[in-house]
């Protein structure tokens, strides 16, 4: 990640996630969790064939809301199961001294 609070428009973002590291977080039985994770790894994410998920946003549009808070719009590309597609993400960025905390979310359809 590249971010300079004095040059908000010069930000960029890259993320790589190991597919084997993903886990089901719902409050379900151990057996159901194991079954769902097996299906997720073998049939949906195909973790043996595609060990990583990548997201890259070379340019981020950032707006300052207050001294410590910004909003960011990432117009990036997501590579999942070997396919790369556009994936916008909206995020909130909090500046805490030399630390930056960001959170955002987006939805994916399994059919995509």
ZATIVEX-204806 format. One record per residue (C-alpha): x, y, z; residue in three letters. Coordinates in steps of 0.1 Angstrom, whole numbers, plus 2048, in hexadecimal, padded with zeros to 3 digits. Layout:
BEGIN
XYZALA
...
This chain:
BEGIN
800800800UNK
80C8237F8UNK
7FC84080AUNK
807864812UNK
7ED878826UNK
7FB898816UNK
7F788A7F3UNK
7D68787F5UNK
7D28727CFUNK
7F48607CDUNK
7E88417E0UNK
7E881D7D3UNK
7DF7FB7E1UNK
7E97D77DBUNK
7DE7B87EEUNK
7E57937EAUNK
7D27797FEUNK
7DB755801UNK
7BB7427F9UNK
7C3726812UNK
7C274182EUNK
79D748829UNK
785739842UNK
75F738848UNK
757750865UNK
73274886BUNK
72673A88CUNK
72071687FUNK
7296F388AUNK
74C6E6886UNK
7406CC86CUNK
72D6E6858UNK
74B6FE859UNK
7626E284DUNK
74B6D8831UNK
7466FD826UNK
76C703826UNK
7736E3813UNK
75A6EF7F8UNK
7687127F8UNK
78C7067F4UNK
7866EA7DBUNK
7696F67C6UNK
76571C7C9UNK
78872A7CEUNK
79B70C7C0UNK
7B77137D8UNK
7CF6F97CAUNK
7CC7097A7UNK
7CA72D7B2UNK
7DE7327D3UNK
7D97587D4UNK
7BF7737CFUNK
7CD7957C4UNK
7BE7B87C5UNK
7D07D67B7UNK
7C47FB7B5UNK
7E08107A6UNK
7CC8307ACUNK
7B68387C9UNK
79E8567CCUNK
7A18637EFUNK
78C87E800UNK
79488C823UNK
77688C83AUNK
789899858UNK
7AC89C865UNK
7AC87786EUNK
792868855UNK
792864830UNK
77C851817UNK
78C83E7FBUNK
77F8307DAUNK
7958157CCUNK
78F80E7A7UNK
7A37EE7A6UNK
7A47CB797UNK
79E7AA7A9UNK
7AF78A79DUNK
79C76C7AAUNK
79E74979BUNK
7B5755780UNK
79C76F773UNK
7A2795777UNK
7847AC778UNK
77E7D0782UNK
7747D37A7UNK
76D7F57B7UNK
7707F77DDUNK
7658137F4UNK
778817814UNK
77C82C833UNK
7A083683DUNK
7A9841860UNK
7CA852866UNK
7D884C889UNK
7FB85D88BUNK
812847876UNK
7F782B874UNK
7DD82885AUNK
7BE81285EUNK
7A780B840UNK
7877F783DUNK
7717F081FUNK
75C7D5810UNK
74D7C87F0UNK
7387AB7E5UNK
7407907CCUNK
7287777BCUNK
7347537B9UNK
726754795UNK
73F76F78BUNK
